[in-house]
């Protein structure tokens, strides 16, 4: 065999070997870059609850108290049978009507025997800083839409004073500090209010009645006056 033929054979064998190596390399790179297919998530198995019955820690006793609802129904049936239910219902109805017509005052105010007039000022806590205290004292109170007349409806002189002031002040509201609302309404022929819990007289510093809350020259003012001299307060009212 000639030397040229042997060299050509070796070259052919080398080319086949190189082609096989490149094919293998390409095959390995493809397999390494191939992404796995996503698989559906498998549901987790639910844990099995383990029930354990614990023994009693002490002696068990049956409930011997009667059912409160049944006891209440039985009590009502008994009261209806002996008539005490209707009697108590009527008593409570009368008591409620009386408390609405004649409420109980929280503060018993005495009768005024002299004229006392003062300016209504806002209640400011003294614990505020000094700067806020100075600024709060400059606040002007709003003017009240109508005058308020506080009287004791159990006092005949106070009712007469209210009648006189109503003729002078058409837009005035009568506020009772004591007495019957219905009787005062019939007497004065107008709607009557009641100072529940004496909250208004506390707020305005009223200690005696009759008293009138009105708009003065400098702002809201309050005046206590004798029931037989209601004209003493008229000069303080704005025209």
Buried (B, 14 or more C-beta within 10 A) or exposed (E): EEEEEEEEEEEEEEEEEEEEEEEEEEEEEEEEEEEEEEEEEEEEEEEEEEEEEEEEEEEEEEEEEEEEEEEEEEEEEEBEEEEEBEEEEEEEEEEEEEEEBBBEBEBEBEBBEEEBBEEBEEEEEEEEEEEEEEEEEEEEEEEBEEBBBBBBBBBEBBBBBBEBBBEEBEEBBBBBBBBBBBBBBEBBEEEBBBBEEBEBBEEBBBEBBBBBBBBBEEBBBBBBBBBEBBEBBBEBBEE
